[in-house]
């Protein structure tokens, strides 16, 4: 059920800067009756629009997807508004690009005068949004709700460079004085907000990614533990900071020590795809299979069914919050080995096995134990059932939780 909001003569109007997804493409396909592009989880933006429809609110969603486009969906407007070239630069230019995009969101809010503005992490530097909260709309200011999809810094690796420290201090200023409410996707995200803010200005809520019953329910149980090779699946973006090259080092080491005992499947696409392919060939890693993005449900089922376990080896260079693939692993009944920079382990319990971030040796030991100890593997596999309910509970989904946040600020 939608959260109750203050009743007004006019519908509640919400401006939501919602991240990099192609929101227009999603809804254009939906309105045309085309099957949506395959994805395992439920779209965060669609969860929120569904909530707005149920609550009688009008939403304007703006993503920074790379191709500009716009579409009216009933009372809602969805728009792709790309960031400029400066954003894709490095160093100070990148941060300047973020700030400029934030100013565009502020300008849009001043034109529309919505009742509330919601902004996803990665859209701009948080402190820029404090400018919006200083603008009065009648007798009140426009409240800003922050949605934290990534940690402020990699867990366990606090900022050391002067610029990063300055930016985190400015984040603290925003959350301490200006954020009307904050929604975080993991406990670590909430902890970091509290750490930089001291005492946050508004309430903090947590949400979880949501999945529909019906797809992952059809994934088969893992292959028998004794069957060899022991199969591990990586599913996600092919980027260096996601740890894909670490997988090659792990595979190389285990194949040297235990020939034929392990197999690896790396599924996805990204800027490091070509280099990954080159290195697999150059190092003659016949135990590593590379595949592109999963195109449809049958292929997804086959991919999950293949695996004994999954891996999320994110490096210390990425601000991971709670990767959806870790949730998908336990929903598919597979234990997942994660870097301890990935906060999933405190949400997934014993189904998530921690390995030391950036450490080939630590991951090697984790997979040795999973593959060689049937009782330990069975314990981790059984634990997947204990962590599943939160990802099927709509009351913990982004739409419902944002509804609570909106009610709290209005």
N, C-alpha and C positions, 0 to 999 in steps of 0.2 A: 504494500500500500504506500502511496506517496506521503511524504511528511507534510503535515499541515503548514501552510505559510500564512502570513498576515493577509487578511481579506481586503481587497481594494476594489475601487470602482473599475479600474483598468487591470488587465492581466499583469502579473509579475513579468518584468523584462530583464533578461539576463544576457550579458555579453561574456563569452567564454573563449579565451585564447588557448586552444586545446592541443598544441603540439604538432608533430610533423606528418600525421597520417593524411591520406587522401579522403577527406570526409565527403567531398563532393562526388567523387567516383563511387563511393559506397552507396550513397543515396540515389545517384543517377541510375545505377544498376537496379536498385531496389524498385524505383518507380517504373522502370522499363520492364520489370518482371524477369530480369536476368538473374541467374543464380549468382550470389555474391562470390567474390574471390575467396578461395578456401582459407580459413584460419581456424585454429583449434579453439581459441578462447573467444569470449564475447567482446566486441568492440567497446572500449571505454566511452567513446563519443556517443555511440548508439544507446548505451545504457543511460547516459544523461539525457539525451533527447527523449527517450521513452519516459523518463521520470517527469520531464517538463510537460509532455503531452498529458500524462495522467494528472499532474498538478494544475493544469490549466495555465501554465506559464509559457511565455514566448522567448525562444532562445536564438541568439546569433552566434554561431560557432565559427571561429577563424582558425584555420590550421596554417602552418608554414610549409605545406607540401610544395614541391618545386614547380608545379605547373599551375598558374593562376586560373581560377574558375569560380563560379558561384551558382547557387541553385536555391529556389524557394521550395521548402518542403512543408506544406500546410502553413501553420503560423510561424514556422521556424525558417531561418536563413542559414545556409551552410556555405562556407567560402574557403577557398585555398588562396592564401596571400603569401607568396614566397618571401623569404628573407633576401636581402641584397647580397652582392658578391663579397662585400666586406666581412660578412658573418663567416664565410668559409675561408678566411685568411687565418693566420696564426698570430699568437701573442696579443699585443694590445689592439691590433686591428680587429681581431675576432671579438674581443669584449666590446669594442666600439660598435661593431655590427649588431651585437645583442642589445646594446643600449638604444641604438637608433630604432630597432624594431619595437622595443618597449614604448618609445615615444609615439610610434604609429598606433599602437594599441590604446594609449592614453588619448590620442587625438580622436580615435574612433569612439571611445567612451564619452568624450566631451560632446561629440555630435549627437550621439544617441541618448545620452543621459539614462542609462539603465538603472535598475534598482540595485543591482549587484554585478561586480565584475569577478570572473574566475580566471585564474591564469595557471597553466601547467608549468612545472619546472622545465628549464631549457628554452623557454620563450624569450626571456630577457634577464638582465640582472635584477634581483628582487628590489634593490633600493630604488630603482627607477620608478617603480609602481607607487612609492610613497608620494610622488608628486600628485598622483590621481586622488589619493586620500585627503589631500589638502584642499581639493576643490569642493565647494559647497553646492548642493543641489537643493534649492529652497532652504530649509532649516537643517538639513543633514548633509553629510558627506557621502560620497560613493564608496561603499565598503568593498574591499578586495579580499577574496578567498584564494589562498595559495594551495595548489595540489602538487605534492612532492612525489614524483615518480622515480627520482634518483637521489641518492644520498648527496649531501653537500661536499663530502670528500670520501675517498675510498675507505671503507671500514677498517680501522686499525692503522691507517696511514694519514694522520692529520696533516694539514697543509704546512709546508716549510718555506716555500718561496715567498718573498715579501709581498708580491702582487696577490698571490692566493690568500695570504693572511689578511690583507687589506679587504679583499672582496668578501671573505667570510665575516669580517667584522661589520662590514656594511650589511650583510645578510642579517646579522644579529640585530642591528639597528632596526631593520624593517620588521622582523618578527617580534621585536620587543615593543615597538611603538605603533605599527601601522597595519599589520595583518589582522583583519577582522576575525578570521578563522583559518585553520590549516588542516588539510587532509593529507595523510601520509600512508604510503602503501606497505610500510613495514615498521616494526618497533625501532630499528636503527634510525630510520628517517626521523621519527619523532624524537629520539634521544638527541640527535644532532641539532635539531631545531631548538630544543630546550637548552642545549649546551651553549649555542651561540647567542641565544636570546636572554639567558638567565631566567627571566620570567616573561613568557610570551604574552602578547597583548590580547589575543583571542584564544578560544578553545582549540584543542588539537584532537582530531578524529583519525581513526585508522580504517582503511578499506582493504579488500582483497580482490584480486582478479576473479572473474566469474566464468563459469563454463556451463553449457547446457547438458543436461542428461541426454544420453543417446549416442554420442560419438565415442568418447573414451570408455564408456561402458562396454563397447564391443571389442576393445583390445583384448587379445588372448593373454592368459597368464604367461609369465616369463618362461623361456625354454628351461628344460631340466637343468639343475645346477651343474650336474656332472658332465653335461655335453660340452664338447670343445670344438672350436675355440670359445672362450668367454667373450661375449659380444657387448661392446660399449658404444652408445650413440651420443654424438654431439648434434644438437639441433639449434640453429640460430644464425646470427649474422657472422659472416666470415671476416673478422677484423682481428688485427694483432692484439688489441687490448681485451678481446674476448677469450684469448688463450689458445687459439687454434694451433699456433706453432708449438705451444707447450705440449699439445696432444701428440705431435710428431715425435718429440723427444721422449715422451712416456712410452709410446708404441715402440720406438727404436730400442729403448732400454729393456723393456719386457720381452721383446722378441729375441734379443741377445741372450737373456738369462733363461727364458722358457720358450724355446722355439715352438711355434704353432699353437700356443695356449691362449692367445688373445687376438681379437679382431676389432677393428674400429671403423665406424661409419660417421663421416662428417657431412652433414646435410645443411645446405643454406647457400647464401650468396652474400657478396660484400666486396669492399674495395681490395681485400687481400686474397680474393679467389684465385687470381692468376698466379700470384707468388706461391700460394699454397700448393697449387697443382704442380708448379715447377719444382718445388722442394720435395714433394712426394716422389716424383720421377727421379730426381737427382739422387735422392737417398735410397732409392729402390725399396720403398716401403710397401711391399705387396700386401701387408696386413691392413693397410689403410685404404678405405674406399671413399671416394669423393662423389657427392651428388649435389645437384642444384636444389632449388626450392621445391617443396612438396606441392604438386599441382592440384591434388584432389584428395577426397576422403579415402578411396581404396588404397592409394599410395601411402597415405598417412598411417592407415591401419597396418599395412605391410611393414612400414618402417618401425613403428613401435613394437610390433610383434616380434621383430627380429632380435631385439635387444634383451640382454640380461639386466643391464644397468645403463644409467646415463651419466653424463659428465658436464659440469659447468665450471670450467677452469679459468674464470675471469682473472685478469692480472691486476696488479696494484695501481694501474693507470686508469682504471674505469670506476666511476661512482655507481656501483651496482646497488639496487635497492631490494627488490624481490623479483628476480627474473621469472617470467611466466613459464619458461621451459622447465624450471625446477618444480613448479606446481604440476605441470603436465606429466612429468616423470612419475610423481607419486600417484596422480590420478590414473595413470596407466599401470600402476602396481609395480613400478621399477624403483629400486633404490637409486639415489643420485649422489655422486661424489662432487663436492663443491669446494672451491677456494674459500678460506675463511674470511675473505673480503666480501663474500656473498652472504647477506644476512638471512638467507632462506633457512639455514639450519635451526634457528631458534623458533621458526614457525612450523617447520616440517618434522621436528623431533628426530627420532632415531632413523627415520627414512632417509635423512640427509647425513652423509659422512663428510666430516671436515678434513680438508688437506691444507697444508700450509701454502699460502699464496706464493706464486712464482716458483715453487719448489718441485722440480721433477721427482726428486727422491721421495717426498711426502706422498705424491700421487701414486707413485709406483708401489709404495708400501700399502696404500689404501686398496688398490686393485689386487695386489697379491692376496691380501686377507679376504677380500670379497670372493675371489675365485678359488681360494684353497680351503676355506673354512665353511662347510655347508651350513652349520648351525648359525654362524654369524650372518651369513647371507640370508638365511630364512628369517632371522630376527629382524633384520633391516627391511626385508620385503614385507613382512607382516605389519610393520610399523606404518607402511604407506596408507593402510586403511584408516588409521587413527587420525591422520592429518587431512583427509579429503573433504570433510563436511563443510569447512569454511569456504571452499571454492565453489560450492553449490548453494550457498546461503545468500539469497538476494538481499537480505538485510545488511550484508557486509559489502555489497557491490558499490561501485563508485556513484551511481545515480542516487541510490537511497542515502548514502552517507553524505553526499553533497546536499541532498535535501535537508538533512539534519543541520548541516553547517549554515545553509541559507536561513533556515528558521531561527537559528541562534543569533544571527547578525541583524535580522530584520525585526 
